[in-house]
Amino acid sequence: MDNKVSRRNFIAGAAAVAATALAGCSASNSSSSTTTETGAAEVKPVILVTSFGTSYNDSRHITIGAIEDAIREKYGQDYDVRRAFTAQIIIDKLKSRDGITIDNVTEALDRCVADGVKKVLVQPTHLMAGLEYADVKDELEKYADKFDKVVLGEPLLSSDGDYDKVADAIGAAMADYEGSAICLMGHGTEADSNQDYTTMQEKFTAKGMTNYFVGTVEASPTCADVIAAAQAAGYTKAVLAPFMVVAGDHANNDMADLEDPESWASQFTAAGFEVKCVLAGLGQYDTIDDIYVQHVADCISQLA
């Protein structure tokens, strides 16, 4: 399945991370400004790619890093592409365990102010407009008078076309597993956006992808709901994959850990399924990364 995952592999992702400085992508490097014809330094506008974050280093490079790489490939000449995480617990863990410093959203925006940045486009890598996305939006409102322009991009699932592209991308990635129930594990949320999982399920059904089943860890549909649906459809084999940008803690533990009787893998096995786990986050697929690039493109004109 290597040909179906992102062309931006671990090495490329790691190099990009190093080149753009994990410590908040400090604007002291040469990419943050250009020189005008008069010789005056002109600070580039910033595209701040904002993610929940993960402490799984390998997955981070090939998911979040791949999305950042895709945006940088398209807009890096004219924009300073920076990183921020929203999960402070992840930021703190990376700092203490690995010595890696990553800005939270407030720190990243304060850094932009200090660097003299005038225009900021914030592009979240969140799957949907849930609580995390709302928190980013609320934080940006506090900076409305700090910049000439501040624009917030859309999450992954924002339009009917987005759902189509995501379904097609997952279908291409899972094409080798015909005859199995493809069971996608999302996070789940108490926000209204939890409905997006149902919408995604409806999109799979409408496209004739009737062996695809969507569930969540912390909301509904539950793992039990997904098992029941797959059994009702007559499947005895199940491929479990995260419906998340990153294959991090939830994918490795809540989904794939057979030593945990509550994990999806254990529950499916107990229900009589032959189980295979695919530990690949959505950010590993080029076509998914390109959706985020398009969302940036949709906002570029607002920075003019």
MARSEMAR-935443 format. One record per residue (C-alpha): residue number from 0; x negated, y negated, z negated. Coordinates in Angstrom, 2 decimals, always signed. Each point is the difference from the previous one (the first is absolute). Example, Ala and Ser with C-alpha at 12.3 -4.5 7.8 and 13.67 -1.06 7.14 Angstrom:
REM MARSEMAR-935443
R  pos     east    north       up
R    0   -12.30    +4.50    -7.80
R    1    -1.37    -3.44    +0.66
//
This chain:
REM MARSEMAR-935443
R  pos     east    north       up
R    0    +0.00    +0.00    +0.00
R    1    -3.06    -2.28    +0.06
R    2    +1.06    -1.47    +3.32
R    3    +3.20    -1.27    -1.60
R    4    -1.51    -1.99    -2.83
R    5    -1.58    -3.42    +0.10
R    6    -3.02    -0.64    +2.19
R    7    -1.24    -2.14    -2.89
R    8    -1.66    +2.80    -2.00
R    9    -1.60    +0.00    -3.43
R   10    -3.33    -1.40    +1.22
R   11    +1.57    -2.85    +1.95
R   12    +2.31    -0.83    -2.88
R   13    -2.83    +0.01    -2.52
R   14    -2.11    -2.23    +2.21
R   15    +2.81    -2.49    +0.40
R   16    +0.57    -0.06    -3.73
R   17    -3.66    -0.74    -0.61
R   18    -0.16    -2.63    +2.71
R   19    +2.93    -1.96    -1.36
R   20    -1.01    +0.21    -3.66
R   21    +2.22    +1.97    -2.33
R   22    -0.42    -2.72    -2.59
R   23    +2.93    -1.95    +1.38
R   24    -1.65    -0.49    +3.40
R   25    -1.88    -3.07    -1.20
R   26    +0.11    -2.87    +2.46
R   27    -3.71    -0.55    -0.51
R   28    -0.67    +2.34    +2.92
R   29    -0.28    -1.37    +3.52
R   30    +3.31    +1.40    +1.21
R   31    +2.02    -2.40    -2.14
R   32    -0.75    -3.16    +1.93
R   33    -0.89    -1.25    +3.45
R   34    -1.79    -3.10    +1.20
R   35    +1.81    -2.63    +2.05
R   36    -1.52    -1.90    +2.91
R   37    -0.85    -2.84    -2.38
R   38    -1.97    +2.39    -2.21
R   39    +2.50    -0.05    -2.87
R   40    +0.86    +3.27    -1.69
R   41    +3.58    +1.10    +0.58
R   42    +1.44    +2.59    -2.39
R   43    +1.81    +2.80    +1.76
R   44    +3.60    +0.75    -0.86
R   45    +0.33    +3.18    -2.07
R   46    +1.95    +3.20    +0.58
R   47    +0.31    +1.50    -3.48
R   48    +0.81    +3.71    +0.28
R   49    +1.77    +0.89    -3.23
R   50    +0.35    +3.61    -1.15
R   51    +1.08    +1.81    -3.14
R   52    -3.44    +1.60    +0.00
R   53    -1.38    +3.44    -0.85
R   54    -2.84    +1.41    -2.08
R   55    -0.53    +2.79    +2.57
R   56    -2.99    -1.46    +1.81
R   57    +0.02    +2.25    +3.08
R   58    +3.70    -0.53    +0.60
R   59    -0.31    -3.75    -0.55
R   60    -2.59    -0.34    +2.76
R   61    +2.04    +1.90    +2.60
R   62    +3.42    -1.47    -0.85
R   63    -0.11    -3.50    -1.46
R   64    -3.41    -0.49    +1.58
R   65    +1.32    +1.17    +3.37
R   66    +2.87    -2.49    -0.09
R   67    -2.42    -2.79    -0.89
R   68    -2.33    +1.14    +2.80
R   69    +2.84    -0.06    +2.52
R   70    +0.94    -3.56    -1.01
R   71    -3.65    -1.04    +0.03
R   72    -0.53    +1.51    +3.46
R   73    +2.85    -2.13    +1.34
R   74    -0.43    -3.24    -1.95
R   75    -3.41    +0.06    -1.68
R   76    -1.52    -2.51    +2.40
R   77    +2.41    -2.75    -0.98
R   78    +1.08    +1.04    -3.49
R   79    -1.79    +1.02    -3.17
R   80    +1.58    +3.35    -0.91
R   81    -0.05    +0.57    -3.75
R   82    +1.29    +2.59    -2.47
R   83    +2.10    -0.11    -3.16
R   84    +1.63    +2.72    -2.10
R   85    +3.16    -0.38    -2.05
R   86    -0.62    +2.84    -2.48
R   87    -2.15    -1.43    -2.79
R   88    -0.48    +3.46    -1.49
R   89    -1.63    +1.09    +3.27
R   90    -2.14    -3.14    +0.15
R   91    -1.18    +0.56    -3.57
R   92    -0.76    +3.69    +0.61
R   93    -2.08    -0.71    +3.11
R   94    -1.92    -2.67    -1.89
R   95    -0.81    +2.19    -3.01
R   96    -0.54    +3.29    +1.84
R   97    -1.68    -1.10    +3.23
R   98    -1.12    -3.58    -0.56
R   99    +2.30    -1.11    +2.84
R  100    +1.67    -3.39    -0.40
R  101    +3.23    -0.66    +1.88
R  102    +2.15    -3.11    -0.42
R  103    +3.58    +0.17    -1.11
R  104    +2.36    -2.27    +1.92
R  105    -0.40    -2.95    -2.35
R  106    -3.80    +0.25    +0.09
R  107    +0.00    +0.30    +3.78
R  108    +2.19    -3.08    +0.43
R  109    -2.07    -1.96    -2.52
R  110    -3.09    +0.98    +1.97
R  111    +1.61    -1.33    +3.17
R  112    +0.75    -3.30    -1.75
R  113    -3.57    -0.25    -1.27
R  114    -1.36    +0.77    +3.47
R  115    +2.00    -2.82    +1.56
R  116    +2.23    +2.29    +2.06
R  117    +2.97    -1.89    +1.43
R  118    +2.07    +2.79    +1.54
R  119    +0.71    +3.45    -1.43
R  120    +1.90    +2.93    +1.48
R  121    +0.69    +2.75    -2.54
R  122    +0.62    +3.40    +1.58
R  123    +1.09    +2.66    -2.50
R  124    -0.61    +3.67    +0.76
R  125    +3.04    +0.93    -2.07
R  126    +2.39    +2.50    +1.54
R  127    +3.13    -2.02    -0.69
R  128    +1.24    -3.22    -1.58
R  129    +0.17    +1.40    -3.51
R  130    -1.06    -1.35    -3.37
R  131    -3.69    -0.28    +0.90
R  132    +0.81    -1.94    +3.14
R  133    +2.31    -2.29    -1.99
R  134    -2.80    -0.63    -2.49
R  135    -2.33    -1.09    +2.81
R  136    +2.68    -2.31    +1.36
R  137    +0.54    -1.54    -3.44
R  138    -3.73    -0.54    -0.46
R  139    -0.30    -1.73    +3.37
R  140    +2.73    -2.48    -0.92
R  141    -2.26    -1.27    -2.79
R  142    -2.58    -0.99    +2.63
R  143    +2.32    -1.78    +2.41
R  144    -1.65    -3.36    -0.73
R  145    -3.56    +1.35    +0.04
R  146    -0.21    +0.67    +3.73
R  147    +1.20    -1.66    +3.18
R  148    +1.69    +3.26    +1.03
R  149    +0.72    +3.26    -1.84
R  150    +1.73    +2.83    +1.87
R  151    +1.08    +3.43    -1.27
R  152    +0.04    +2.90    +2.45
R  153    +2.54    +2.82    +0.01
R  154    -0.56    +3.43    -1.60
R  155    -0.28    +3.12    +2.15
R  156    +3.71    +0.76    +0.23
R  157    +1.65    -3.28    +1.00
R  158    +1.85    +0.56    +3.27
R  159    +1.70    +2.81    +1.85
R  160    -2.99    +0.05    +2.32
R  161    -2.29    +0.54    -2.99
R  162    +1.95    +3.08    -1.04
R  163    -0.21    +1.32    +3.56
R  164    -3.76    -0.47    +0.13
R  165    -0.53    +1.56    -3.42
R  166    +2.13    +3.04    +0.93
R  167    -1.92    +0.43    +3.26
R  168    -3.37    -0.34    -1.75
R  169    +0.89    +2.61    -2.61
R  170    +1.46    +2.27    +2.66
R  171    -3.24    -0.14    +1.99
R  172    -2.07    +0.69    -3.11
R  173    +2.13    +2.99    -0.97
R  174    +0.45    +1.48    +3.47
R  175    -2.05    +3.08    -0.91
R  176    +2.56    +1.07    -2.62
R  177    +2.98    +0.97    +2.13
R  178    +2.23    +2.46    -1.81
R  179    -0.68    -1.55    -3.40
R  180    +1.96    -2.49    -2.05
R  181    -2.04    -3.20    -0.07
R  182    +0.65    -1.42    -3.46
R  183    -1.16    -3.55    -0.60
R  184    -0.55    -1.21    -3.55
R  185    +0.57    -3.71    -0.59
R  186    -0.49    -1.86    -3.25
R  187    +3.53    -1.21    -0.61
R  188    +1.09    -3.24    -1.62
R  189    +2.81    -1.37    -2.13
R  190    +0.26    -2.91    +2.44
R  191    +2.64    -0.13    +2.72
R  192    -2.73    +0.84    +2.50
R  193    +0.19    +3.65    -1.13
R  194    +2.71    +0.17    +2.66
R  195    -2.85    -0.15    +2.54
R  196    -0.72    +3.69    -0.66
R  197    +3.54    +0.85    +1.04
R  198    -0.38    -2.21    +3.06
R  199    -3.21    +1.83    +0.90
R  200    +1.79    +3.34    -0.37
R  201    +2.78    -1.25    +2.26
R  202    -2.58    -1.10    +2.57
R  203    -1.58    +3.47    +0.08
R  204    +3.43    +1.56    +0.47
R  205    +0.95    -2.44    +2.76
R  206    -3.21    +0.84    +1.85
R  207    +0.73    +3.72    -0.19
R  208    -2.76    +0.59    -2.55
R  209    +2.29    +2.17    -2.11
R  210    -2.82    +1.85    -1.78
R  211    -1.13    -3.22    -1.72
R  212    +1.14    -0.65    -3.56
R  213    -0.76    -3.09    -2.10
R  214    -0.05    -0.09    -3.79
R  215    -1.58    -1.92    -2.87
R  216    -1.95    +0.56    -3.20
R  217    +1.75    -2.53    -2.20
R  218    +3.43    -0.59    +1.54
R  219    +2.35    +1.71    +2.43
R  220    +0.04    +2.10    +2.06
R  221    -1.84    +2.22    -2.49
R  222    -2.24    +2.98    +0.66
R  223    +2.95    +2.25    -0.86
R  224    +2.10    -1.83    +2.60
R  225    -2.66    +0.56    +2.66
R  226    -0.36    +3.69    -0.89
R  227    +3.76    +0.47    +0.22
R  228    +0.16    -1.73    +3.39
R  229    -2.87    +2.05    +1.41
R  230    +1.54    +3.23    -1.29
R  231    +3.41    -0.91    +1.43
R  232    -1.68    -0.53    +3.37
R  233    -1.46    +3.51    -0.17
R  234    -3.69    -0.77    -0.45
R  235    -2.36    +2.29    -1.91
R  236    -3.21    -1.94    +0.74
R  237    -0.59    -3.54    -1.26
R  238    -2.70    -2.52    +0.85
R  239    -0.29    -2.65    -2.71
R  240    -1.47    -3.41    +0.85
R  241    +0.02    -3.39    -1.71
R  242    +2.34    -2.64    +1.35
R  243    -2.42    -2.56    -1.39
R  244    -2.72    -2.16    +1.50
R  245    -2.67    +1.65    -2.16
R  246    -0.46    +3.67    -0.94
R  247    -0.93    -0.84    -3.58
R  248    +1.13    +1.07    -3.44
R  249    +3.60    +0.79    +0.90
R  250    -0.99    +2.05    +3.06
R  251    -2.75    +1.95    -1.74
R  252    +1.79    +0.58    -3.29
R  253    +3.78    -0.46    +0.28
R  254    +0.09    +1.63    +3.42
R  255    -2.86    +2.48    +0.41
R  256    -1.09    +1.15    -3.47
R  257    +1.02    +3.66    -0.30
R  258    -1.13    +0.05    -3.63
R  259    +2.74    -2.48    -0.83
R  260    +3.37    +1.78    -0.09
R  261    +1.76    -3.31    +0.67
R  262    -1.91    -0.79    +3.19
R  263    +1.75    +0.27    +3.34
R  264    -2.33    +2.83    +1.06
R  265    +0.87    +1.99    -3.11
R  266    +3.73    -0.63    +0.30
R  267    +0.07    +0.96    +3.69
R  268    -2.04    +3.13    -0.72
R  269    +2.34    +0.96    -2.85
R  270    +2.92    -0.44    +2.41
R  271    -1.52    +2.61    +2.31
R  272    -1.64    -2.21    +2.62
R  273    -3.36    +0.63    +1.63
R  274    -1.64    -3.36    -0.70
R  275    -2.70    -2.04    +1.71
R  276    -1.05    -3.45    -1.25
R  277    -1.34    -2.65    +2.36
R  278    -1.90    -2.67    -1.96
R  279    +0.07    -2.79    +2.56
R  280    +1.33    -3.47    -0.76
R  281    +1.95    -1.93    +2.62
R  282    -2.86    -2.49    +0.27
R  283    -2.11    +2.70    +1.67
R  284    +2.11    -0.16    +3.15
R  285    -0.93    -2.60    +2.62
R  286    +3.59    -0.54    +1.06
R  287    +0.97    -0.81    -3.60
R  288    -2.92    -2.42    -0.35
R  289    +1.11    -1.69    +3.19
R  290    +3.41    -0.78    -1.54
R  291    -1.74    -2.08    -2.65
R  292    -2.03    -1.73    +2.72
R  293    +3.24    -0.85    +1.78
R  294    +1.45    -1.42    -3.21
R  295    -3.04    -2.25    -0.25
R  296    +0.52    -1.01    +3.63
R  297    +3.62    -0.85    -0.78
R  298    -1.19    -2.48    -2.64
R  299    -2.96    -1.57    +1.81
R  300    +2.13    -2.64    +1.72
R  301    +1.22    -1.21    -3.41
R  302    -3.55    -1.00    -0.91
R  303    -0.34    -2.38    +2.95
//
